[in-house]
Amino acid sequence: MDRRIIISGELDDPRSFHHSHAVTVGHLIFVSGLVVRRNELGNVSGTSRWPDGTITHDGTRQFESIIESLEIILHDAESDLSKVMAEGS
C-alpha cells in the first residue's frame, strides 16, 4: 500500500517536533495534532498582549487558524475539507 509523508512548505517545519504534518496510506490521510499558527509578526494568531501585561485569546480566530492549517495540509495531500471525517462521526 502506498505511504506518503506530507510536510507542507506553507507551514512551520514540524520535523523539529519529530513528526510530519500528515501521512497518507492508500486513500486515507492521517493528520497530526494541529495547534494555532503564528502570524506574520511571529505572534500566536488570536492572541493579544496589552500594555498592562494582560494576554487575551480570541478562540474563534485560533480555531480559524487551525482550520486554515488543516486546509493547507489537505491540499498538499490532494484532498479538501469536504472529505474530512472527524473521530466519532
PDB file of N, CA, C and O in Angstrom, chain B, residues numbered from 101:
ATOM      1  N   MET B 101       0.850  -1.177   0.000  1.00  0.00           N
ATOM      2  CA  MET B 101       0.000   0.000   0.000  1.00  0.00           C
ATOM      3  C   MET B 101       0.895   1.239   0.000  1.00  0.00           C
ATOM      4  O   MET B 101       1.880   1.301   0.736  1.00  0.00           O
ATOM      5  N   ASP B 102       0.549   2.220  -0.824  1.00  0.00           N
ATOM      6  CA  ASP B 102       1.329   3.456  -0.896  1.00  0.00           C
ATOM      7  C   ASP B 102       1.265   4.230   0.409  1.00  0.00           C
ATOM      8  O   ASP B 102       0.211   4.342   1.035  1.00  0.00           O
ATOM      9  N   ARG B 103       2.413   4.761   0.803  1.00  0.00           N
ATOM     10  CA  ARG B 103       2.508   5.598   2.005  1.00  0.00           C
ATOM     11  C   ARG B 103       3.291   6.835   1.616  1.00  0.00           C
ATOM     12  O   ARG B 103       4.361   6.739   1.015  1.00  0.00           O
ATOM     13  N   ARG B 104       2.751   8.009   1.964  1.00  0.00           N
ATOM     14  CA  ARG B 104       3.426   9.263   1.626  1.00  0.00           C
ATOM     15  C   ARG B 104       3.402  10.181   2.832  1.00  0.00           C
ATOM     16  O   ARG B 104       2.373  10.329   3.491  1.00  0.00           O
ATOM     17  N   ILE B 105       4.540  10.797   3.119  1.00  0.00           N
ATOM     18  CA  ILE B 105       4.637  11.748   4.228  1.00  0.00           C
ATOM     19  C   ILE B 105       4.381  13.142   3.680  1.00  0.00           C
ATOM     20  O   ILE B 105       4.943  13.525   2.654  1.00  0.00           O
ATOM     21  N   ILE B 106       3.526  13.907   4.369  1.00  0.00           N
ATOM     22  CA  ILE B 106       3.178  15.263   3.954  1.00  0.00           C
ATOM     23  C   ILE B 106       3.848  16.257   4.906  1.00  0.00           C
ATOM     24  O   ILE B 106       3.601  16.238   6.112  1.00  0.00           O
ATOM     25  N   ILE B 107       4.692  17.118   4.352  1.00  0.00           N
ATOM     26  CA  ILE B 107       5.271  18.231   5.102  1.00  0.00           C
ATOM     27  C   ILE B 107       5.051  19.459   4.236  1.00  0.00           C
ATOM     28  O   ILE B 107       5.702  19.626   3.205  1.00  0.00           O
ATOM     29  N   SER B 108       4.139  20.311   4.655  1.00  0.00           N
ATOM     30  CA  SER B 108       3.758  21.478   3.863  1.00  0.00           C
ATOM     31  C   SER B 108       4.812  22.570   3.957  1.00  0.00           C
ATOM     32  O   SER B 108       5.286  22.901   5.043  1.00  0.00           O
ATOM     33  N   GLY B 109       5.169  23.119   2.816  1.00  0.00           N
ATOM     34  CA  GLY B 109       6.108  24.228   2.776  1.00  0.00           C
ATOM     35  C   GLY B 109       5.505  25.527   3.283  1.00  0.00           C
ATOM     36  O   GLY B 109       6.234  26.468   3.598  1.00  0.00           O
ATOM     37  N   GLU B 110       4.176  25.587   3.366  1.00  0.00           N
ATOM     38  CA  GLU B 110       3.497  26.807   3.821  1.00  0.00           C
ATOM     39  C   GLU B 110       3.392  26.903   5.342  1.00  0.00           C
ATOM     40  O   GLU B 110       3.079  27.968   5.875  1.00  0.00           O
ATOM     41  N   LEU B 111       3.650  25.808   6.039  1.00  0.00           N
ATOM     42  CA  LEU B 111       3.524  25.776   7.499  1.00  0.00           C
ATOM     43  C   LEU B 111       4.902  25.615   8.132  1.00  0.00           C
ATOM     44  O   LEU B 111       5.866  25.261   7.453  1.00  0.00           O
ATOM     45  N   ASP B 112       4.991  25.876   9.437  1.00  0.00           N
ATOM     46  CA  ASP B 112       6.244  25.652  10.153  1.00  0.00           C
ATOM     47  C   ASP B 112       6.680  24.203   9.969  1.00  0.00           C
ATOM     48  O   ASP B 112       5.848  23.298   9.917  1.00  0.00           O
ATOM     49  N   ASP B 113       7.973  23.994   9.873  1.00  0.00           N
ATOM     50  CA  ASP B 113       8.511  22.650   9.688  1.00  0.00           C
ATOM     51  C   ASP B 113       8.284  21.834  10.959  1.00  0.00           C
ATOM     52  O   ASP B 113       8.845  22.159  12.005  1.00  0.00           O
ATOM     53  N   PRO B 114       7.468  20.776  10.886  1.00  0.00           N
ATOM     54  CA  PRO B 114       7.144  20.003  12.087  1.00  0.00           C
ATOM     55  C   PRO B 114       8.238  19.040  12.504  1.00  0.00           C
ATOM     56  O   PRO B 114       8.164  18.446  13.580  1.00  0.00           O
ATOM     57  N   ARG B 115       9.266  18.877  11.656  1.00  0.00           N
ATOM     58  CA  ARG B 115      10.290  17.883  11.974  1.00  0.00           C
ATOM     59  C   ARG B 115      11.063  18.240  13.240  1.00  0.00           C
ATOM     60  O   ARG B 115      11.689  17.374  13.852  1.00  0.00           O
ATOM     61  N   SER B 116      11.023  19.517  13.635  1.00  0.00           N
ATOM     62  CA  SER B 116      11.665  19.877  14.895  1.00  0.00           C
ATOM     63  C   SER B 116      10.920  19.245  16.070  1.00  0.00           C
ATOM     64  O   SER B 116      11.452  19.165  17.177  1.00  0.00           O
ATOM     65  N   PHE B 117       9.682  18.795  15.823  1.00  0.00           N
ATOM     66  CA  PHE B 117       8.898  18.092  16.841  1.00  0.00           C
ATOM     67  C   PHE B 117       8.855  16.591  16.554  1.00  0.00           C
ATOM     68  O   PHE B 117       8.112  15.851  17.198  1.00  0.00           O
ATOM     69  N   HIS B 118       9.657  16.147  15.583  1.00  0.00           N
ATOM     70  CA  HIS B 118       9.806  14.737  15.236  1.00  0.00           C
ATOM     71  C   HIS B 118       8.537  14.099  14.670  1.00  0.00           C
ATOM     72  O   HIS B 118       8.263  12.926  14.922  1.00  0.00           O
ATOM     73  N   HIS B 119       7.773  14.864  13.912  1.00  0.00           N
ATOM     74  CA  HIS B 119       6.621  14.286  13.220  1.00  0.00           C
ATOM     75  C   HIS B 119       6.370  15.063  11.937  1.00  0.00           C
ATOM     76  O   HIS B 119       6.943  16.132  11.727  1.00  0.00           O
ATOM     77  N   SER B 120       5.524  14.529  11.092  1.00  0.00           N
ATOM     78  CA  SER B 120       5.146  15.208   9.858  1.00  0.00           C
ATOM     79  C   SER B 120       3.791  15.875  10.062  1.00  0.00           C
ATOM     80  O   SER B 120       3.151  15.688  11.096  1.00  0.00           O
ATOM     81  N   HIS B 121       3.358  16.653   9.072  1.00  0.00           N
ATOM     82  CA  HIS B 121       2.021  17.245   9.156  1.00  0.00           C
ATOM     83  C   HIS B 121       0.950  16.178   8.960  1.00  0.00           C
ATOM     84  O   HIS B 121      -0.102  16.209   9.600  1.00  0.00           O
ATOM     85  N   ALA B 122       1.234  15.238   8.068  1.00  0.00           N
ATOM     86  CA  ALA B 122       0.269  14.174   7.801  1.00  0.00           C
ATOM     87  C   ALA B 122       0.979  13.021   7.106  1.00  0.00           C
ATOM     88  O   ALA B 122       2.090  13.164   6.597  1.00  0.00           O
ATOM     89  N   VAL B 123       0.309  11.883   7.100  1.00  0.00           N
ATOM     90  CA  VAL B 123       0.779  10.717   6.367  1.00  0.00           C
ATOM     91  C   VAL B 123      -0.418  10.176   5.609  1.00  0.00           C
ATOM     92  O   VAL B 123      -1.508  10.037   6.165  1.00  0.00           O
ATOM     93  N   THR B 124      -0.208   9.873   4.338  1.00  0.00           N
ATOM     94  CA  THR B 124      -1.272   9.226   3.570  1.00  0.00           C
ATOM     95  C   THR B 124      -0.937   7.747   3.455  1.00  0.00           C
ATOM     96  O   THR B 124       0.217   7.370   3.251  1.00  0.00           O
ATOM     97  N   VAL B 125      -1.951   6.929   3.587  1.00  0.00           N
ATOM     98  CA  VAL B 125      -1.827   5.496   3.389  1.00  0.00           C
ATOM     99  C   VAL B 125      -3.013   5.095   2.530  1.00  0.00           C
ATOM    100  O   VAL B 125      -4.160   5.146   2.974  1.00  0.00           O
ATOM    101  N   GLY B 126      -2.730   4.699   1.306  1.00  0.00           N
ATOM    102  CA  GLY B 126      -3.813   4.424   0.366  1.00  0.00           C
ATOM    103  C   GLY B 126      -4.625   5.693   0.155  1.00  0.00           C
ATOM    104  O   GLY B 126      -4.072   6.728  -0.215  1.00  0.00           O
ATOM    105  N   HIS B 127      -5.936   5.623   0.389  1.00  0.00           N
ATOM    106  CA  HIS B 127      -6.816   6.782   0.216  1.00  0.00           C
ATOM    107  C   HIS B 127      -7.085   7.512   1.534  1.00  0.00           C
ATOM    108  O   HIS B 127      -7.901   8.433   1.574  1.00  0.00           O
ATOM    109  N   LEU B 128      -6.409   7.110   2.605  1.00  0.00           N
ATOM    110  CA  LEU B 128      -6.622   7.732   3.907  1.00  0.00           C
ATOM    111  C   LEU B 128      -5.522   8.740   4.206  1.00  0.00           C
ATOM    112  O   LEU B 128      -4.371   8.552   3.813  1.00  0.00           O
ATOM    113  N   ILE B 129      -5.885   9.812   4.906  1.00  0.00           N
ATOM    114  CA  ILE B 129      -4.923  10.832   5.327  1.00  0.00           C
ATOM    115  C   ILE B 129      -5.002  10.941   6.842  1.00  0.00           C
ATOM    116  O   ILE B 129      -6.070  11.189   7.401  1.00  0.00           O
ATOM    117  N   PHE B 130      -3.869  10.755   7.496  1.00  0.00           N
ATOM    118  CA  PHE B 130      -3.782  10.857   8.950  1.00  0.00           C
ATOM    119  C   PHE B 130      -3.041  12.152   9.264  1.00  0.00           C
ATOM    120  O   PHE B 130      -1.854  12.287   8.967  1.00  0.00           O
ATOM    121  N   VAL B 131      -3.751  13.101   9.867  1.00  0.00           N
ATOM    122  CA  VAL B 131      -3.193  14.427  10.151  1.00  0.00           C
ATOM    123  C   VAL B 131      -2.731  14.470  11.602  1.00  0.00           C
ATOM    124  O   VAL B 131      -3.431  14.018  12.508  1.00  0.00           O
ATOM    125  N   SER B 132      -1.537  15.024  11.803  1.00  0.00           N
ATOM    126  CA  SER B 132      -1.004  15.185  13.160  1.00  0.00           C
ATOM    127  C   SER B 132      -1.816  16.222  13.906  1.00  0.00           C
ATOM    128  O   SER B 132      -2.559  16.992  13.298  1.00  0.00           O
ATOM    129  N   GLY B 133      -1.679  16.245  15.221  1.00  0.00           N
ATOM    130  CA  GLY B 133      -2.365  17.252  16.034  1.00  0.00           C
ATOM    131  C   GLY B 133      -1.970  18.653  15.579  1.00  0.00           C
ATOM    132  O   GLY B 133      -0.792  18.923  15.346  1.00  0.00           O
ATOM    133  N   LEU B 134      -2.930  19.523  15.457  1.00  0.00           N
ATOM    134  CA  LEU B 134      -2.673  20.880  14.974  1.00  0.00           C
ATOM    135  C   LEU B 134      -2.805  21.879  16.111  1.00  0.00           C
ATOM    136  O   LEU B 134      -3.653  21.735  16.992  1.00  0.00           O
ATOM    137  N   VAL B 135      -1.961  22.880  16.075  1.00  0.00           N
ATOM    138  CA  VAL B 135      -2.015  23.961  17.053  1.00  0.00           C
ATOM    139  C   VAL B 135      -2.152  25.277  16.305  1.00  0.00           C
ATOM    140  O   VAL B 135      -2.012  25.322  15.083  1.00  0.00           O
ATOM    141  N   VAL B 136      -2.423  26.330  17.029  1.00  0.00           N
ATOM    142  CA  VAL B 136      -2.600  27.661  16.447  1.00  0.00           C
ATOM    143  C   VAL B 136      -1.291  28.105  15.792  1.00  0.00           C
ATOM    144  O   VAL B 136      -0.210  27.932  16.353  1.00  0.00           O
ATOM    145  N   ARG B 137      -1.411  28.672  14.611  1.00  0.00           N
ATOM    146  CA  ARG B 137      -0.238  29.152  13.867  1.00  0.00           C
ATOM    147  C   ARG B 137       0.193  30.523  14.361  1.00  0.00           C
ATOM    148  O   ARG B 137      -0.569  31.241  15.008  1.00  0.00           O
ATOM    149  N   ARG B 138       1.412  30.861  14.046  1.00  0.00           N
ATOM    150  CA  ARG B 138       1.921  32.209  14.311  1.00  0.00           C
ATOM    151  C   ARG B 138       1.634  33.078  13.097  1.00  0.00           C
ATOM    152  O   ARG B 138       1.664  32.600  11.963  1.00  0.00           O
ATOM    153  N   ASN B 139       1.356  34.359  13.336  1.00  0.00           N
ATOM    154  CA  ASN B 139       1.084  35.273  12.225  1.00  0.00           C
ATOM    155  C   ASN B 139       2.400  35.807  11.653  1.00  0.00           C
ATOM    156  O   ASN B 139       3.480  35.371  12.052  1.00  0.00           O
ATOM    157  N   GLU B 140       2.301  36.746  10.722  1.00  0.00           N
ATOM    158  CA  GLU B 140       3.469  37.292  10.032  1.00  0.00           C
ATOM    159  C   GLU B 140       4.481  37.913  10.996  1.00  0.00           C
ATOM    160  O   GLU B 140       5.677  37.934  10.704  1.00  0.00           O
ATOM    161  N   LEU B 141       4.021  38.411  12.125  1.00  0.00           N
ATOM    162  CA  LEU B 141       4.894  39.059  13.108  1.00  0.00           C
ATOM    163  C   LEU B 141       5.490  38.076  14.105  1.00  0.00           C
ATOM    164  O   LEU B 141       6.265  38.463  14.980  1.00  0.00           O
ATOM    165  N   GLY B 142       5.126  36.802  13.972  1.00  0.00           N
ATOM    166  CA  GLY B 142       5.639  35.793  14.888  1.00  0.00           C
ATOM    167  C   GLY B 142       4.808  35.602  16.132  1.00  0.00           C
ATOM    168  O   GLY B 142       5.191  34.852  17.030  1.00  0.00           O
ATOM    169  N   ASN B 143       3.663  36.280  16.196  1.00  0.00           N
ATOM    170  CA  ASN B 143       2.773  36.147  17.350  1.00  0.00           C
ATOM    171  C   ASN B 143       1.750  35.042  17.093  1.00  0.00           C
ATOM    172  O   ASN B 143       1.379  34.785  15.948  1.00  0.00           O
ATOM    173  N   VAL B 144       1.307  34.402  18.148  1.00  0.00           N
ATOM    174  CA  VAL B 144       0.288  33.372  18.019  1.00  0.00           C
ATOM    175  C   VAL B 144      -1.006  34.029  17.567  1.00  0.00           C
ATOM    176  O   VAL B 144      -1.478  34.979  18.192  1.00  0.00           O
ATOM    177  N   SER B 145      -1.583  33.520  16.473  1.00  0.00           N
ATOM    178  CA  SER B 145      -2.827  34.086  15.946  1.00  0.00           C
ATOM    179  C   SER B 145      -3.918  34.073  17.013  1.00  0.00           C
ATOM    180  O   SER B 145      -4.084  33.091  17.736  1.00  0.00           O
ATOM    181  N   GLY B 146      -4.652  35.168  17.098  1.00  0.00           N
ATOM    182  CA  GLY B 146      -5.752  35.255  18.051  1.00  0.00           C
ATOM    183  C   GLY B 146      -5.319  35.597  19.464  1.00  0.00           C
ATOM    184  O   GLY B 146      -6.130  35.537  20.388  1.00  0.00           O
ATOM    185  N   THR B 147      -4.052  35.955  19.648  1.00  0.00           N
ATOM    186  CA  THR B 147      -3.551  36.326  20.965  1.00  0.00           C
ATOM    187  C   THR B 147      -3.129  37.787  20.945  1.00  0.00           C
ATOM    188  O   THR B 147      -2.422  38.216  20.033  1.00  0.00           O
ATOM    189  N   SER B 148      -3.553  38.549  21.933  1.00  0.00           N
ATOM    190  CA  SER B 148      -3.182  39.965  22.034  1.00  0.00           C
ATOM    191  C   SER B 148      -2.497  40.203  23.365  1.00  0.00           C
ATOM    192  O   SER B 148      -2.924  39.697  24.402  1.00  0.00           O
ATOM    193  N   ARG B 149      -1.425  40.983  23.318  1.00  0.00           N
ATOM    194  CA  ARG B 149      -0.721  41.393  24.546  1.00  0.00           C
ATOM    195  C   ARG B 149      -0.988  42.873  24.754  1.00  0.00           C
ATOM    196  O   ARG B 149      -0.744  43.683  23.860  1.00  0.00           O
ATOM    197  N   TRP B 150      -1.485  43.227  25.922  1.00  0.00           N
ATOM    198  CA  TRP B 150      -1.845  44.601  26.238  1.00  0.00           C
ATOM    199  C   TRP B 150      -0.731  45.261  27.037  1.00  0.00           C
ATOM    200  O   TRP B 150       0.064  44.570  27.674  1.00  0.00           O
ATOM    201  N   PRO B 151      -0.661  46.601  27.013  1.00  0.00           N
ATOM    202  CA  PRO B 151       0.413  47.321  27.728  1.00  0.00           C
ATOM    203  C   PRO B 151       0.508  46.976  29.212  1.00  0.00           C
ATOM    204  O   PRO B 151       1.592  47.041  29.792  1.00  0.00           O
ATOM    205  N   ASP B 152      -0.611  46.611  29.831  1.00  0.00           N
ATOM    206  CA  ASP B 152      -0.572  46.281  31.258  1.00  0.00           C
ATOM    207  C   ASP B 152      -0.098  44.848  31.522  1.00  0.00           C
ATOM    208  O   ASP B 152      -0.081  44.397  32.667  1.00  0.00           O
ATOM    209  N   GLY B 153       0.292  44.128  30.447  1.00  0.00           N
ATOM    210  CA  GLY B 153       0.787  42.763  30.591  1.00  0.00           C
ATOM    211  C   GLY B 153      -0.276  41.693  30.426  1.00  0.00           C
ATOM    212  O   GLY B 153       0.036  40.502  30.435  1.00  0.00           O
ATOM    213  N   THR B 154      -1.526  42.101  30.275  1.00  0.00           N
ATOM    214  CA  THR B 154      -2.620  41.158  30.093  1.00  0.00           C
ATOM    215  C   THR B 154      -2.509  40.499  28.715  1.00  0.00           C
ATOM    216  O   THR B 154      -2.194  41.155  27.723  1.00  0.00           O
ATOM    217  N   ILE B 155      -2.770  39.211  28.674  1.00  0.00           N
ATOM    218  CA  ILE B 155      -2.807  38.476  27.406  1.00  0.00           C
ATOM    219  C   ILE B 155      -4.233  37.975  27.221  1.00  0.00           C
ATOM    220  O   ILE B 155      -4.792  37.327  28.106  1.00  0.00           O
ATOM    221  N   THR B 156      -4.817  38.278  26.068  1.00  0.00           N
ATOM    222  CA  THR B 156      -6.168  37.803  25.777  1.00  0.00           C
ATOM    223  C   THR B 156      -6.118  36.859  24.577  1.00  0.00           C
ATOM    224  O   THR B 156      -5.227  36.944  23.732  1.00  0.00           O
ATOM    225  N   HIS B 157      -7.089  35.969  24.528  1.00  0.00           N
ATOM    226  CA  HIS B 157      -7.150  34.972  23.461  1.00  0.00           C
ATOM    227  C   HIS B 157      -8.497  35.049  22.764  1.00  0.00           C
ATOM    228  O   HIS B 157      -9.543  35.089  23.412  1.00  0.00           O
ATOM    229  N   ASP B 158      -8.462  35.070  21.442  1.00  0.00           N
ATOM    230  CA  ASP B 158      -9.661  35.042  20.627  1.00  0.00           C
ATOM    231  C   ASP B 158      -9.820  33.607  20.130  1.00  0.00           C
ATOM    232  O   ASP B 158      -9.202  33.209  19.143  1.00  0.00           O
ATOM    233  N   GLY B 159     -10.653  32.839  20.823  1.00  0.00           N
ATOM    234  CA  GLY B 159     -10.835  31.431  20.498  1.00  0.00           C
ATOM    235  C   GLY B 159     -11.319  31.197  19.084  1.00  0.00           C
ATOM    236  O   GLY B 159     -10.923  30.221  18.445  1.00  0.00           O
ATOM    237  N   THR B 160     -12.170  32.078  18.586  1.00  0.00           N
ATOM    238  CA  THR B 160     -12.672  31.926  17.220  1.00  0.00           C
ATOM    239  C   THR B 160     -11.532  32.069  16.220  1.00  0.00           C
ATOM    240  O   THR B 160     -11.419  31.268  15.292  1.00  0.00           O
ATOM    241  N   ARG B 161     -10.683  33.085  16.400  1.00  0.00           N
ATOM    242  CA  ARG B 161      -9.554  33.300  15.489  1.00  0.00           C
ATOM    243  C   ARG B 161      -8.564  32.137  15.578  1.00  0.00           C
ATOM    244  O   ARG B 161      -7.996  31.727  14.565  1.00  0.00           O
ATOM    245  N   GLN B 162      -8.358  31.609  16.779  1.00  0.00           N
ATOM    246  CA  GLN B 162      -7.448  30.482  16.928  1.00  0.00           C
ATOM    247  C   GLN B 162      -8.003  29.235  16.238  1.00  0.00           C
ATOM    248  O   GLN B 162      -7.259  28.493  15.597  1.00  0.00           O
ATOM    249  N   PHE B 163      -9.304  29.009  16.369  1.00  0.00           N
ATOM    250  CA  PHE B 163      -9.940  27.885  15.672  1.00  0.00           C
ATOM    251  C   PHE B 163      -9.805  28.044  14.163  1.00  0.00           C
ATOM    252  O   PHE B 163      -9.480  27.086  13.461  1.00  0.00           O
ATOM    253  N   GLU B 164     -10.055  29.263  13.659  1.00  0.00           N
ATOM    254  CA  GLU B 164      -9.919  29.525  12.221  1.00  0.00           C
ATOM    255  C   GLU B 164      -8.497  29.251  11.746  1.00  0.00           C
ATOM    256  O   GLU B 164      -8.302  28.725  10.650  1.00  0.00           O
ATOM    257  N   SER B 165      -7.506  29.600  12.554  1.00  0.00           N
ATOM    258  CA  SER B 165      -6.103  29.358  12.219  1.00  0.00           C
ATOM    259  C   SER B 165      -5.825  27.860  12.070  1.00  0.00           C
ATOM    260  O   SER B 165      -5.114  27.442  11.156  1.00  0.00           O
ATOM    261  N   ILE B 166      -6.384  27.067  12.967  1.00  0.00           N
ATOM    262  CA  ILE B 166      -6.192  25.617  12.901  1.00  0.00           C
ATOM    263  C   ILE B 166      -6.855  25.048  11.651  1.00  0.00           C
ATOM    264  O   ILE B 166      -6.278  24.191  10.981  1.00  0.00           O
ATOM    265  N   ILE B 167      -8.068  25.518  11.331  1.00  0.00           N
ATOM    266  CA  ILE B 167      -8.757  25.038  10.127  1.00  0.00           C
ATOM    267  C   ILE B 167      -7.988  25.451   8.874  1.00  0.00           C
ATOM    268  O   ILE B 167      -7.908  24.672   7.925  1.00  0.00           O
ATOM    269  N   GLU B 168      -7.424  26.654   8.848  1.00  0.00           N
ATOM    270  CA  GLU B 168      -6.603  27.088   7.708  1.00  0.00           C
ATOM    271  C   GLU B 168      -5.406  26.154   7.528  1.00  0.00           C
ATOM    272  O   GLU B 168      -5.068  25.788   6.403  1.00  0.00           O
ATOM    273  N   SER B 169      -4.770  25.771   8.628  1.00  0.00           N
ATOM    274  CA  SER B 169      -3.641  24.833   8.558  1.00  0.00           C
ATOM    275  C   SER B 169      -4.101  23.490   8.014  1.00  0.00           C
ATOM    276  O   SER B 169      -3.426  22.890   7.178  1.00  0.00           O
ATOM    277  N   LEU B 170      -5.243  23.019   8.485  1.00  0.00           N
ATOM    278  CA  LEU B 170      -5.786  21.750   8.008  1.00  0.00           C
ATOM    279  C   LEU B 170      -6.056  21.810   6.514  1.00  0.00           C
ATOM    280  O   LEU B 170      -5.751  20.862   5.790  1.00  0.00           O
ATOM    281  N   GLU B 171      -6.627  22.914   6.044  1.00  0.00           N
ATOM    282  CA  GLU B 171      -6.891  23.061   4.610  1.00  0.00           C
ATOM    283  C   GLU B 171      -5.601  23.007   3.793  1.00  0.00           C
ATOM    284  O   GLU B 171      -5.568  22.399   2.723  1.00  0.00           O
ATOM    285  N   ILE B 172      -4.546  23.637   4.292  1.00  0.00           N
ATOM    286  CA  ILE B 172      -3.253  23.623   3.590  1.00  0.00           C
ATOM    287  C   ILE B 172      -2.708  22.198   3.510  1.00  0.00           C
ATOM    288  O   ILE B 172      -2.249  21.760   2.454  1.00  0.00           O
ATOM    289  N   ILE B 173      -2.761  21.485   4.622  1.00  0.00           N
ATOM    290  CA  ILE B 173      -2.269  20.104   4.652  1.00  0.00           C
ATOM    291  C   ILE B 173      -3.078  19.224   3.715  1.00  0.00           C
ATOM    292  O   ILE B 173      -2.513  18.440   2.953  1.00  0.00           O
ATOM    293  N   LEU B 174      -4.396  19.350   3.767  1.00  0.00           N
ATOM    294  CA  LEU B 174      -5.243  18.545   2.893  1.00  0.00           C
ATOM    295  C   LEU B 174      -4.988  18.856   1.430  1.00  0.00           C
ATOM    296  O   LEU B 174      -4.971  17.947   0.601  1.00  0.00           O
ATOM    297  N   HIS B 175      -4.789  20.121   1.099  1.00  0.00           N
ATOM    298  CA  HIS B 175      -4.474  20.496  -0.274  1.00  0.00           C
ATOM    299  C   HIS B 175      -3.184  19.816  -0.733  1.00  0.00           C
ATOM    300  O   HIS B 175      -3.110  19.283  -1.840  1.00  0.00           O
ATOM    301  N   ASP B 176      -2.165  19.841   0.140  1.00  0.00           N
ATOM    302  CA  ASP B 176      -0.890  19.194  -0.192  1.00  0.00           C
ATOM    303  C   ASP B 176      -1.044  17.685  -0.346  1.00  0.00           C
ATOM    304  O   ASP B 176      -0.262  17.044  -1.048  1.00  0.00           O
ATOM    305  N   ALA B 177      -2.057  17.119   0.313  1.00  0.00           N
ATOM    306  CA  ALA B 177      -2.348  15.686   0.205  1.00  0.00           C
ATOM    307  C   ALA B 177      -3.363  15.407  -0.891  1.00  0.00           C
ATOM    308  O   ALA B 177      -3.871  14.292  -1.009  1.00  0.00           O
ATOM    309  N   GLU B 178      -3.658  16.433  -1.699  1.00  0.00           N
ATOM    310  CA  GLU B 178      -4.608  16.326  -2.810  1.00  0.00           C
ATOM    311  C   GLU B 178      -6.013  15.975  -2.339  1.00  0.00           C
ATOM    312  O   GLU B 178      -6.678  15.109  -2.908  1.00  0.00           O
ATOM    313  N   SER B 179      -6.453  16.670  -1.279  1.00  0.00           N
ATOM    314  CA  SER B 179      -7.789  16.469  -0.739  1.00  0.00           C
ATOM    315  C   SER B 179      -8.330  17.815  -0.276  1.00  0.00           C
ATOM    316  O   SER B 179      -7.731  18.855  -0.549  1.00  0.00           O
ATOM    317  N   ASP B 180      -9.473  17.796   0.430  1.00  0.00           N
ATOM    318  CA  ASP B 180     -10.057  19.034   0.945  1.00  0.00           C
ATOM    319  C   ASP B 180     -10.990  18.727   2.114  1.00  0.00           C
ATOM    320  O   ASP B 180     -11.233  17.568   2.450  1.00  0.00           O
ATOM    321  N   LEU B 181     -11.503  19.789   2.722  1.00  0.00           N
ATOM    322  CA  LEU B 181     -12.347  19.632   3.914  1.00  0.00           C
ATOM    323  C   LEU B 181     -13.628  18.843   3.664  1.00  0.00           C
ATOM    324  O   LEU B 181     -14.180  18.260   4.596  1.00  0.00           O
ATOM    325  N   SER B 182     -14.103  18.816   2.436  1.00  0.00           N
ATOM    326  CA  SER B 182     -15.355  18.106   2.156  1.00  0.00           C
ATOM    327  C   SER B 182     -15.230  16.613   2.402  1.00  0.00           C
ATOM    328  O   SER B 182     -16.240  15.917   2.504  1.00  0.00           O
ATOM    329  N   LYS B 183     -14.013  16.114   2.498  1.00  0.00           N
ATOM    330  CA  LYS B 183     -13.784  14.684   2.677  1.00  0.00           C
ATOM    331  C   LYS B 183     -13.350  14.323   4.094  1.00  0.00           C
ATOM    332  O   LYS B 183     -12.973  13.181   4.357  1.00  0.00           O
ATOM    333  N   VAL B 184     -13.400  15.292   5.008  1.00  0.00           N
ATOM    334  CA  VAL B 184     -12.955  15.065   6.392  1.00  0.00           C
ATOM    335  C   VAL B 184     -14.027  14.353   7.197  1.00  0.00           C
ATOM    336  O   VAL B 184     -15.209  14.691   7.132  1.00  0.00           O
ATOM    337  N   MET B 185     -13.589  13.366   7.954  1.00  0.00           N
ATOM    338  CA  MET B 185     -14.480  12.684   8.893  1.00  0.00           C
ATOM    339  C   MET B 185     -13.771  12.717  10.242  1.00  0.00           C
ATOM    340  O   MET B 185     -12.726  12.090  10.419  1.00  0.00           O
ATOM    341  N   ALA B 186     -14.335  13.439  11.173  1.00  0.00           N
ATOM    342  CA  ALA B 186     -13.733  13.559  12.494  1.00  0.00           C
ATOM    343  C   ALA B 186     -14.028  12.302  13.311  1.00  0.00           C
ATOM    344  O   ALA B 186     -14.997  11.590  13.050  1.00  0.00           O
ATOM    345  N   GLU B 187     -13.185  12.046  14.294  1.00  0.00           N
ATOM    346  CA  GLU B 187     -13.414  10.917  15.175  1.00  0.00           C
ATOM    347  C   GLU B 187     -14.786  11.043  15.801  1.00  0.00           C
ATOM    348  O   GLU B 187     -15.166  12.118  16.265  1.00  0.00           O
ATOM    349  N   GLY B 188     -15.528   9.953  15.815  1.00  0.00           N
ATOM    350  CA  GLY B 188     -16.865   9.952  16.388  1.00  0.00           C
ATOM    351  C   GLY B 188     -17.950  10.321  15.383  1.00  0.00           C
ATOM    352  O   GLY B 188     -19.134  10.339  15.721  1.00  0.00           O
ATOM    353  N   SER B 189     -17.545  10.614  14.145  1.00  0.00           N
ATOM    354  CA  SER B 189     -18.546  10.994  13.117  1.00  0.00           C
ATOM    355  C   SER B 189     -19.309   9.777  12.655  1.00  0.00           C
ATOM    356  O   SER B 189     -20.187   9.887  11.800  1.00  0.00           O
TER     357      SER B 189
END
